[in-house]
Amino acid sequence: MRRAYFRQRLWVLAYGGFLTLLTALPYAAAWQAQGQAWRFSGFLVGLEDGNSYIAKMLLGSQGAWLFRPPYTTWPVDSLPVFLPYLWLGKLAAGQALHLQLTVLFHWVRLLGVVALVLATYDFLALFLAAERWRRWGTVLATAGAGLGWLLAPFVHLGWAGPLCFYSPETYGFLAALLLPHLTWARALLLWILRRILTARHPKAAWHAALLTLILGWLHPLELVPLLALLSVWGGVPLVWQGWRSGRKGAKLAWQRWVRMAAPAWGVAMLWSVFYAVLSYSREYLRVWNAQNLIPSPPPWQYLFAYGWLLPFAWWGRRYWLRGGWRKALPWLWVLLLPVLLYAPLTVQRRLADGVWVAVSALVAVGWAERARGSEQGRASPRARQAKRLLWGSTALLGLAVLPNLLFWAQLFRPALTPQQPVFLPQAEVAAFQALAAQAQNGDGVLAAYTTGNALPAWAPVRVIAGLGPESPYLETQRQNLHRFFDPAVSDDWRRDFLTEQRIRWVFWGPAERDLGAWQPTSAAFLCLRYNNEAYAFFEVCP
């Protein structure tokens, strides 16, 4: 059965391979561009988040099974979060550890791209009988985007920019370029929904529950849209059948939902309760959640993202009306989107993940129905007109893919031009590696924010400021860093601050010199342990 599954999806695998190659090329170019003076960080965009994931993998390579925050020196207990990255890091050891970790990260990302293409195709196959339109929808869902890029000249008016250029949840291509947990989580979400929609036996429903268990371990936030979607998909038919057929109809709708969706819904609810209790019972996580602000942009941006395509879904209205409640799920998902986007949560924008696939399903069905109408009535003028409109599907797909191709092409500029922050000076990397050799795991290091973001990806140490959500009271710590390097501040305050923050090492490079003119070489309580070119670090002497 597995062989037959893959034989029927040779085009899908070929397209997935092409997409992985496309998303790998800019990174390969950057690795080729590094030389004796520069080292590639491993990331072309989203560097702060990328460094944080490598830092988590580094913790795993050093023996950690649970998460210990590297971007704060708070005494935080180990936490059962980010486990996939911690455990993935255990595959790396020995020399060139940072290179091993970044290569592992990107290999998992590339495999996730193939998984996402397969899952997208499988999901769309529920609604599209014709192979041509399955492929069309798969390309739209994984490589397409909206029209927000046409408004790029207005970025200077305070607009954050087109969603396709900064929001990996809104579409699919940016996630494929950046983050493996997003591609794998979306693939699991689509496979869970497919198993539920096709469940004819309790075994299939429990397969969906098992996938939900994996999803909660991989990316807990993906449980929120899953829970909301399954709840609405169960509640709306219940009310509808109750209104049409009375208590008997409502009972049948309830039994159907319990048989198909209840196991996955129950597992997702248990995961959600677990993470909610964990988040509110730990002070560090409460502060983290309060600082992790990812609000949704105004609704008009989502109209440019999704709304321009939805009129094409009108062509498929008869298909959806005769399809029953199983085929109502894409429409319910799209209708649920405003609730998810503007829910009273700090991570609103993240909750759009996966809905682009539902939009693609609606649009692909619309085009497929329009094509079917032209084939059934070749002699009528209206049918001939509908047939001519089919040529527009290629133009529409090209328009949707164009912004992602532009974004992809722009990545080669930083990839082929070694400079910070995409590349790190070799002297800085040497200092990081020297500190890793001398420091003990979990030692506190005082460094500027930019240094503090990269340092834990190269050395298993902790910093007081390096990543927005994961560094508690970040703005206060930024002010403390400026004060520490202010020549007007007394050494007594510096000594007390180092003790209070549990700092053992002070890093001193160009970023630290920019904070103030005070020089650590003048402090009797700091012992020089490394000095090379513009980089040095000191140990706090007893």
Rosetta blueprint (number, residue, H / E / L):
1 M L
2 R H
3 R H
4 A H
5 Y H
6 F H
7 R H
8 Q L
9 R L
10 L H
11 W H
12 V H
13 L H
14 A H
15 Y H
16 G H
17 G H
18 F H
19 L H
20 T H
21 L H
22 L H
23 T H
24 A H
25 L H
26 P H
27 Y H
28 A H
29 A H
30 A H
31 W H
32 Q H
33 A H
34 Q L
35 G L
36 Q L
37 A L
38 W E
39 R E
40 F E
41 S L
42 G L
43 F L
44 L L
45 V L
46 G L
47 L H
48 E H
49 D H
50 G H
51 N H
52 S H
53 Y H
54 I H
55 A H
56 K H
57 M H
58 L H
59 L H
60 G H
61 S H
62 Q L
63 G L
64 A L
65 W L
66 L L
67 F E
68 R L
69 P L
70 P L
71 Y L
72 T L
73 T L
74 W L
75 P L
76 V L
77 D L
78 S L
79 L E
80 P L
81 V L
82 F L
83 L H
84 P H
85 Y H
86 L H
87 W H
88 L H
89 G H
90 K H
91 L H
92 A L
93 A L
94 G L
95 Q L
96 A L
97 L H
98 H H
99 L H
100 Q H
101 L H
102 T H
103 V H
104 L H
105 F H
106 H H
107 W H
108 V H
109 R H
110 L H
111 L H
112 G H
113 V H
114 V H
115 A H
116 L H
117 V H
118 L H
119 A H
120 T H
121 Y H
122 D H
123 F H
124 L H
125 A H
126 L L
127 F L
128 L L
129 A L
130 A L
131 E H
132 R H
133 W H
134 R H
135 R H
136 W H
137 G H
138 T H
139 V H
140 L H
141 A H
142 T H
143 A H
144 G L
145 A L
146 G L
147 L L
148 G H
149 W H
150 L H
151 L H
152 A H
153 P H
154 F H
155 V H
156 H H
157 L H
158 G L
159 W L
160 A L
161 G L
162 P L
163 L H
164 C H
165 F H
166 Y L
167 S L
168 P L
169 E L
170 T L
171 Y L
172 G L
173 F H
174 L H
175 A H
176 A H
177 L H
178 L H
179 L L
180 P H
181 H H
182 L H
183 T H
184 W H
185 A H
186 R H
187 A H
188 L H
189 L H
190 L H
191 W H
192 I H
193 L H
194 R H
195 R H
196 I H
197 L H
198 T L
199 A L
200 R L
201 H L
202 P H
203 K H
204 A H
205 A H
206 W H
207 H H
208 A H
209 A H
210 L H
211 L H
212 T H
213 L H
214 I H
215 L H
216 G H
217 W H
218 L H
219 H L
220 P H
221 L H
222 E H
223 L H
224 V H
225 P H
226 L H
227 L H
228 A H
229 L H
230 L H
231 S H
232 V H
233 W H
234 G H
235 G H
236 V H
237 P H
238 L H
239 V H
240 W H
241 Q H
242 G H
243 W H
244 R H
245 S H
246 G H
247 R H
248 K H
249 G H
250 A H
251 K H
252 L H
253 A H
254 W H
255 Q H
256 R H
257 W H
258 V H
259 R H
260 M H
261 A L
262 A H
263 P H
264 A H
265 W H
266 G H
267 V H
268 A H
269 M H
270 L H
271 W H
272 S H
273 V H
274 F H
275 Y H
276 A H
277 V H
278 L H
279 S H
280 Y H
281 S H
282 R L
283 E H
284 Y H
285 L H
286 R H
287 V H
288 W H
289 N H
290 A H
291 Q H
292 N L
293 L L
294 I L
295 P L
296 S L
297 P L
298 P L
299 P H
300 W H
301 Q H
302 Y H
303 L H
304 F H
305 A H
306 Y H
307 G H
308 W L
309 L L
310 L H
311 P H
312 F H
313 A H
314 W H
315 W H
316 G H
317 R H
318 R H
319 Y H
320 W H
321 L H
322 R L
323 G L
324 G L
325 W H
326 R H
327 K H
328 A H
329 L H
330 P H
331 W H
332 L H
333 W H
334 V H
335 L H
336 L H
337 L H
338 P H
339 V H
340 L H
341 L H
342 Y L
343 A L
344 P L
345 L L
346 T L
347 V L
348 Q H
349 R H
350 R H
351 L H
352 A H
353 D L
354 G L
355 V H
356 W H
357 V H
358 A H
359 V H
360 S H
361 A H
362 L H
363 V H
364 A H
365 V H
366 G H
367 W H
368 A H
369 E H
370 R H
371 A H
372 R H
373 G H
374 S H
375 E H
376 Q H
377 G L
378 R L
379 A L
380 S L
381 P H
382 R H
383 A H
384 R H
385 Q H
386 A H
387 K H
388 R H
389 L H
390 L L
391 W H
392 G H
393 S H
394 T H
395 A H
396 L H
397 L H
398 G H
399 L H
400 A H
401 V H
402 L H
403 P H
404 N H
405 L H
406 L H
407 F H
408 W H
409 A H
410 Q H
411 L L
412 F H
413 R H
414 P H
415 A H
416 L L
417 T L
418 P L
419 Q L
420 Q L
421 P L
422 V L
423 F E
424 L E
425 P E
426 Q H
427 A H
428 E H
429 V H
430 A H
431 A H
432 F H
433 Q H
434 A H
435 L H
436 A H
437 A H
438 Q H
439 A L
440 Q L
441 N L
442 G L
443 D L
444 G E
445 V E
446 L E
447 A L
448 A L
449 Y H
450 T H
451 T H
452 G H
453 N H
454 A H
455 L H
456 P H
457 A H
458 W H
459 A L
460 P L
461 V L
462 R E
463 V E
464 I L
465 A L
466 G L
467 L L
468 G L
469 P L
470 E L
471 S L
472 P L
473 Y L
474 L H
475 E H
476 T H
477 Q H
478 R H
479 Q H
480 N H
481 L H
482 H H
483 R H
484 F H
485 F L
486 D L
487 P L
488 A L
489 V L
490 S L
491 D H
492 D H
493 W H
494 R H
495 R H
496 D H
497 F H
498 L H
499 T H
500 E H
501 Q L
502 R L
503 I L
504 R L
505 W E
506 V E
507 F E
508 W E
509 G L
510 P H
511 A H
512 E H
513 R H
514 D L
515 L L
516 G L
517 A L
518 W L
519 Q L
520 P H
521 T H
522 S H
523 A L
524 A L
525 F L
526 L E
527 C E
528 L E
529 R E
530 Y E
531 N E
532 N E
533 E L
534 A L
535 Y E
536 A E
537 F E
538 F E
539 E E
540 V E
541 C L
542 P L
